[in-house]
Amino acid sequence: MTKRASRVAPAAARPGKKRPAWDEVPRWQIYLPLGIYLVFTLIPFYWILLFALRPTGSTSLVPWPMTTEHFEKVWTDRGFGTYFTNSVYVGLATLVMTTLVALAGGYALARFDFRIKRGFMLALLCSQFVPGALLLVPLFEIFAGLQMINSLGSVIIAETVFQLPLSIILISNFIKNVPYSLEEAAWVDGCGRFRAFRIVVLPLLRPGLIAVGSFAFVHSWNHFLFALMFLNNQSKQTIPVGLNSLMSADSVDLGALAAGGIVAAVPVVIVFAFIQKWLITGFSAGAVKG
């Protein structure tokens, strides 16, 4: 049995055709699939730009001559200037509230042990399976009792509550990756718990905070249901509801709808372009337990 086994060379050592290394793969086998994927990804964006920039009634596949009439129409006549301001206000307020509450809750879960800790974590995870539509009726009753219907505050609170479970879990996992000995060293030097957290731990949480804050901002920017249900006055509406108002049962203004879609998408694209590095680092670090 030993002799027979010795005669058989290991799979890695057998002579034969070598497996091509990554650098030896022909470039077209890499660029061709990527090019096809890129084309299918960019076609919808080009189609939106085409309808937004070409004149009304034109059927040309090239937006020439270009016009800004659709952008002027949605920004002034359809009130997208107001919608944009409201969306920025809701997004920034949701970002700040979600980050602060998630930071406090995540620190408590990462650094303290208490009896209901496992049950609380399980409740946070299970809450992610609850669709937002199921929260509309109870939240509407609560806000009606507090006289907060048709107030941007109701949308901000609803968005914050909806974002907190995932945000707390991410921040908690990110804090666990910060060595506890760093805080202990700060305590020995005379710092209190809050000061040690602010000086030692908080600077190390920047990628995680950017990830959580940007996720909360983008979700509140794009969310449609809460703004539709809790805001009745047109002057309080946000961009997703404004886009929905451009479509009617009889007709759809494709040029205005495309221009409104670009107005809604450009801020998010710009934000992601600037925070992409921190966003990837934050989500990857917060997704694993240290």
Sequence and secondary structure as in RCSB ss.txt:
>XXXX:A:sequence
MTKRASRVAPAAARPGKKRPAWDEVPRWQIYLPLGIYLVFTLIPFYWILLFALRPTGSTSLVPWPMTTEHFEKVW
TDRGFGTYFTNSVYVGLATLVMTTLVALAGGYALARFDFRIKRGFMLALLCSQFVPGALLLVPLFEIFAGLQMIN
SLGSVIIAETVFQLPLSIILISNFIKNVPYSLEEAAWVDGCGRFRAFRIVVLPLLRPGLIAVGSFAFVHSWNHFL
FALMFLNNQSKQTIPVGLNSLMSADSVDLGALAAGGIVAAVPVVIVFAFIQKWLITGFSAGAVKG
>XXXX:A:secstr
 HHHHHHS  TTT  S     GGGS HHHHHHHHHHHHHHHHHHHHHHHHHHHS TT   SS  S   HHHHIII
IIS HHHHHHHHHHHHHHHHHHHHHHHHHHHHHHHH   TTHHHHHHHHHHHTTS GGGGHHHHHHHHHHTT TT
 HHHHHHHHHHHHHHHHHHHHHHHHHTS HHHHHHHHHTT  HHHHIIIIIHHHTHHHHHHHHHHHHHHHHH  H
HHHHH  SGGG  HHHHHHHTB SS B HHHHHHHHHHHHHHHHHHHHHHHHHHHHHHHHHTS  
